[in-house]
């Protein structure tokens, strides 16, 4: 089978893309002379724009509608991409939806699911962990940020999430952040988008010590480099936690109504707190116990102990 053009459809969010990048490397290693194109949402593009295994990135189906692809890998598409792929008639089309249906009732971790999707194409190639790449410009920009604030060892906090039920209490974040600064003498950097700034400001107002916020002019590729340099990442289930996992960074993940294991950070150094109740999984919007949502069951004491253990090990205490 002659493979010249491959298309990976990943019309998805930040964390979902971060758990998919090993697909690009494995496909290119199997078909090194092929051109690999990724179709993704525009705001996700910066996350993979430095990936050496990706030849083209497009954010509009119209840009490739008339292009003939030999292989189409649908890791997450739409009805439009599905109809187009059928009409395009590639030699091979593989689909995450099919794998998820086959595994229903026994879903694997998302990284493993994506690997299983392309297994018919790559044969005996070993599973690779997802990786992210950044440019020299990203390195310079982040290094300038760190130099301006006069620190080089730090802990990243991401307190936002797409759903409110995924967000841990702001006062508990404040306590853990203060403990890191006073006990371990590390800087605390809050990351996120402008949507997270209100919560970050609230947390900082509750803190006894000064912390730093990096929500302005921080691209996804810059965030990747920042995650690669952190001593620890602390955050809710959201995209940045999976970015950090791509560097096998120490992680403390705070999980609420999400499905167990499937979307945990794919890192050997990750510690996940997740109280799985009988109502799990839910729609993550309507809580049956709104006075005590599952994520609030994560105690600040257990998180603080985990932080101390990880940082003491990393800092050689």
C-alpha positions as CSV (number, residue, x, y, z in Angstrom):
1,X,0.0,0.0,0.0
2,X,1.5,3.3,-1.1
3,X,0.9,6.1,1.5
4,X,1.7,9.6,0.4
5,X,-0.9,11.7,2.3
6,X,-2.2,11.1,5.8
7,X,-4.9,13.2,7.5
8,X,-5.5,13.2,11.2
9,X,-8.8,14.8,12.2
10,X,-8.7,16.0,15.8
11,X,-11.5,18.6,16.1
12,X,-11.3,18.7,19.9
13,X,-10.1,20.6,23.0
14,X,-6.6,21.3,24.4
15,X,-6.3,18.3,26.7
16,X,-7.7,16.0,24.1
17,X,-5.0,17.2,21.6
18,X,-2.3,16.8,24.2
19,X,-3.2,13.1,24.7
20,X,-3.1,12.5,20.9
21,X,0.3,13.8,19.8
22,X,2.0,10.4,19.9
23,X,-0.2,9.5,17.0
24,X,1.7,11.9,14.8
25,X,5.1,10.5,15.7
26,X,4.1,6.9,15.2
27,X,2.4,7.5,11.8
28,X,5.5,9.4,10.5
29,X,7.9,6.7,11.7
30,X,5.8,4.1,9.9
31,X,5.4,6.3,6.8
32,X,8.4,8.6,6.8
33,X,8.0,9.9,3.3
34,X,4.4,10.8,3.6
35,X,2.9,14.2,4.2
36,X,0.9,14.4,7.5
37,X,-1.8,16.9,7.8
38,X,-3.8,17.7,11.0
39,X,-7.3,19.2,11.0
40,X,-7.9,20.9,14.3
41,X,-9.7,23.8,16.0
42,X,-7.9,27.2,15.5
43,X,-7.2,27.8,19.2
44,X,-5.5,24.4,19.5
45,X,-3.2,25.0,16.6
46,X,-0.4,26.7,18.7
47,X,-0.1,23.5,20.8
48,X,1.2,21.5,17.8
49,X,2.6,24.1,15.5
50,X,6.2,23.1,16.5
51,X,5.7,19.4,16.2
52,X,8.4,18.0,13.9
53,X,6.2,15.1,12.8
54,X,3.4,17.3,11.4
55,X,3.8,18.7,7.9
56,X,0.6,20.8,7.7
57,X,-2.1,22.1,10.1
58,X,-5.4,23.2,8.8
59,X,-8.4,24.6,10.7
60,X,-11.0,24.6,8.0
61,X,-12.3,21.6,6.2
62,X,-12.7,23.7,3.1
63,X,-8.9,24.0,2.9
64,X,-8.5,20.3,2.2
65,X,-11.9,19.5,0.7
66,X,-10.4,18.8,-2.8
67,X,-7.3,17.0,-1.5
68,X,-7.1,13.3,-1.9
69,X,-5.8,11.5,1.2
70,X,-4.6,7.9,1.3
71,X,-5.3,7.5,5.0
72,X,-7.8,9.3,7.2
73,X,-7.5,9.0,11.0
74,X,-10.5,10.3,12.8
75,X,-9.6,10.9,16.4
76,X,-12.5,13.2,16.9
77,X,-14.5,14.5,13.9
78,X,-17.9,16.0,13.1
79,X,-20.7,14.9,10.9
80,X,-19.2,17.1,8.2
81,X,-15.7,15.5,8.4
82,X,-17.3,12.0,8.5
83,X,-19.3,12.7,5.3
84,X,-16.3,14.2,3.6
85,X,-14.1,11.2,4.6
86,X,-16.6,8.8,3.1
87,X,-16.8,10.8,-0.1
88,X,-13.0,11.2,-0.2
89,X,-12.7,7.4,-0.3
90,X,-9.2,7.0,1.3
91,X,-7.5,3.6,1.0
92,X,-7.8,3.3,4.8
93,X,-10.0,5.1,7.3
94,X,-9.7,4.4,11.0
95,X,-11.9,5.9,13.7
96,X,-11.8,6.6,17.4
97,X,-15.6,6.3,17.6
98,X,-15.3,2.7,16.4
99,X,-12.7,1.8,19.0
100,X,-14.7,3.6,21.8
101,X,-17.8,1.6,20.8
102,X,-15.9,-1.7,20.7
103,X,-14.5,-0.9,24.2
104,X,-17.8,0.3,25.7
105,X,-18.1,-0.6,29.3
106,X,-14.3,-1.0,29.6
107,X,-12.8,2.2,28.3
108,X,-9.1,2.5,28.3
109,X,-7.1,5.6,29.0
110,X,-7.4,8.1,26.2
111,X,-3.7,7.8,25.2
112,X,-4.2,4.0,24.9
113,X,-7.4,4.5,22.9
114,X,-5.7,6.7,20.4
115,X,-2.9,4.2,20.1
116,X,-5.4,1.4,19.5
117,X,-7.0,3.5,16.7
118,X,-3.9,3.6,14.6
119,X,-2.6,0.1,15.5
120,X,-3.9,-1.4,12.2
121,X,-1.8,1.2,10.4
122,X,1.5,1.0,12.4
123,X,1.8,-2.7,13.1
124,X,4.5,-3.6,15.7
125,X,5.6,-0.1,16.6
126,X,5.7,0.4,20.4
127,X,3.5,2.8,22.2
128,X,5.0,6.3,22.7
129,X,4.0,8.8,25.3
130,X,2.5,12.0,23.9
131,X,5.0,14.8,23.6
132,X,4.8,18.5,22.9
133,X,7.3,20.9,21.3
134,X,8.2,24.5,21.7
135,X,10.2,27.0,19.7
136,X,13.3,29.0,20.6
137,X,11.0,32.1,20.7
138,X,8.9,30.3,23.3
139,X,12.0,29.6,25.4
140,X,13.2,33.2,25.2
141,X,9.8,34.6,26.1
142,X,9.3,32.4,29.2
143,X,12.9,32.9,30.3
144,X,12.4,36.6,30.2
145,X,9.3,36.2,32.3
146,X,11.1,34.2,34.9
147,X,14.1,36.6,35.0
148,X,11.8,39.6,35.4
149,X,10.2,37.9,38.4
150,X,13.6,36.8,39.7
151,X,13.0,33.1,40.2
152,X,13.8,29.8,38.4
153,X,12.1,27.2,40.6
154,X,8.3,27.3,40.8
155,X,5.1,25.4,41.1
156,X,2.3,25.9,38.5
157,X,-1.3,26.2,39.6
158,X,-4.2,25.9,37.2
159,X,-7.5,26.6,39.0
160,X,-9.9,26.8,36.1
161,X,-11.9,24.1,34.4
162,X,-14.6,24.0,31.6
163,X,-17.2,23.0,34.1
164,X,-17.8,24.5,37.6
165,X,-18.2,21.1,39.1
166,X,-14.6,20.3,38.2
167,X,-13.2,23.3,40.2
168,X,-11.8,22.8,43.6
169,X,-12.5,25.4,46.3
170,X,-10.6,28.7,46.0
171,X,-9.8,28.9,49.7
172,X,-8.2,25.5,49.6
173,X,-6.0,26.4,46.6
174,X,-4.9,29.5,48.6
175,X,-3.9,27.4,51.6
176,X,-1.9,24.9,49.5
177,X,-0.2,27.8,47.6
178,X,0.8,29.6,50.8
179,X,2.2,26.4,52.2
180,X,4.4,25.9,49.2
181,X,5.8,29.4,49.4
182,X,6.4,29.4,53.2
183,X,7.6,25.8,53.6
184,X,9.4,25.1,50.4
185,X,10.4,28.6,49.4
186,X,9.3,28.2,45.8
187,X,7.4,30.7,43.7
188,X,3.8,30.0,42.8
189,X,2.6,30.8,39.3
190,X,-1.0,30.8,38.4
191,X,-1.7,30.0,34.7
192,X,-4.8,30.1,32.6
193,X,-6.9,32.3,30.3
194,X,-8.6,35.6,30.9
195,X,-11.7,33.5,31.9
196,X,-9.7,32.2,34.9
197,X,-8.5,35.6,36.1
198,X,-11.4,36.3,38.4
199,X,-10.8,33.1,40.3
200,X,-7.0,33.7,40.4
201,X,-7.5,37.2,41.9
202,X,-9.8,35.8,44.5
203,X,-7.3,33.1,45.5
204,X,-4.5,35.6,45.6
205,X,-6.6,37.9,47.9
206,X,-6.9,35.0,50.3
207,X,-3.2,34.3,50.4
208,X,-0.7,35.6,52.9
209,X,2.2,35.5,50.5
210,X,2.7,37.0,47.1
211,X,2.2,34.9,44.0
212,X,2.5,35.5,40.3
213,X,-0.1,35.3,37.5
214,X,0.7,34.4,33.9
215,X,-2.5,34.6,32.0
216,X,-1.7,37.4,29.5
217,X,0.3,36.8,26.3
218,X,1.1,33.2,27.2
219,X,0.6,31.0,24.2
220,X,0.0,27.2,24.4
221,X,3.5,26.5,23.1
222,X,4.9,28.9,25.8
223,X,2.8,27.1,28.4
224,X,4.3,23.8,27.2
225,X,7.8,25.1,27.9
226,X,6.7,26.5,31.3
227,X,5.3,23.1,32.3
228,X,8.5,21.4,31.3
229,X,10.4,23.5,33.8
230,X,8.1,23.4,36.8
231,X,8.8,21.5,40.0
232,X,5.2,20.6,40.3
233,X,1.8,21.1,38.6
234,X,-1.3,21.4,40.8
235,X,-4.7,21.7,39.0
236,X,-8.2,20.6,38.2
237,X,-9.1,18.3,35.4
238,X,-8.5,20.5,32.4
239,X,-6.3,21.0,29.3
240,X,-3.1,22.2,31.1
241,X,-2.8,19.2,33.3
242,X,-2.4,17.0,30.1
243,X,0.1,19.5,28.7
244,X,2.2,19.0,31.9
245,X,1.8,15.2,31.6
246,X,3.5,15.3,28.2
247,X,6.8,16.1,30.0
248,X,6.2,13.4,32.7
249,X,6.2,16.3,35.2
250,X,5.2,15.8,38.9
251,X,1.4,16.5,38.9
252,X,-1.3,16.7,41.5
253,X,-4.6,16.3,39.7
254,X,-7.9,17.2,41.4
255,X,-10.8,15.4,39.9
256,X,-14.5,15.7,40.4
257,X,-17.3,14.2,38.3
258,X,-15.1,12.8,35.5
259,X,-14.9,9.2,34.5
260,X,-12.1,7.4,36.5
261,X,-8.8,6.6,34.8
262,X,-9.8,7.5,31.2
263,X,-8.7,11.1,31.4
264,X,-6.2,11.0,34.2
265,X,-2.8,12.6,33.4
266,X,-0.7,10.1,31.5
267,X,2.4,10.5,33.7
268,X,4.2,8.2,36.1
269,X,4.7,11.2,38.4
270,X,1.0,12.1,38.7
271,X,-0.9,11.8,41.9
272,X,-4.7,12.0,41.4
273,X,-7.3,12.8,44.0
274,X,-10.7,11.5,42.9
275,X,-13.6,10.5,45.1
276,X,-15.7,8.4,42.8
277,X,-19.3,8.3,44.0
278,X,-22.3,6.2,42.9
279,X,-23.6,9.0,40.8
280,X,-20.4,9.0,38.7
281,X,-20.3,9.6,35.7
282,X,-22.7,12.5,35.5
283,X,-23.4,15.3,33.0
284,X,-21.0,17.5,35.1
285,X,-23.6,20.3,35.1
286,X,-26.4,19.1,37.4
287,X,-25.1,17.8,40.8
288,X,-27.4,15.5,42.8
289,X,-25.6,16.7,46.0
290,X,-25.1,20.4,45.2
291,X,-24.3,21.2,48.9
292,X,-21.4,18.8,48.8
293,X,-20.1,18.1,45.2
294,X,-17.6,15.3,44.8
295,X,-14.6,17.5,44.2
296,X,-15.2,19.3,47.5
297,X,-14.6,15.9,49.2
298,X,-10.9,16.4,48.4
299,X,-9.4,17.6,51.7
300,X,-6.8,20.4,51.8
301,X,-4.8,18.3,54.3
302,X,-4.4,15.3,51.9
303,X,-3.3,17.6,49.1
304,X,-0.8,19.5,51.3
305,X,0.7,16.2,52.4
306,X,1.1,15.0,48.8
307,X,2.6,18.4,47.8
308,X,5.2,18.1,50.7
309,X,6.1,14.6,49.7
310,X,6.6,15.4,46.0
311,X,8.6,18.6,46.6
312,X,10.8,17.1,49.3
313,X,11.7,14.2,46.9
314,X,12.3,16.6,44.0
315,X,14.3,19.1,46.1
316,X,16.3,16.4,47.8
317,X,15.1,17.2,51.3
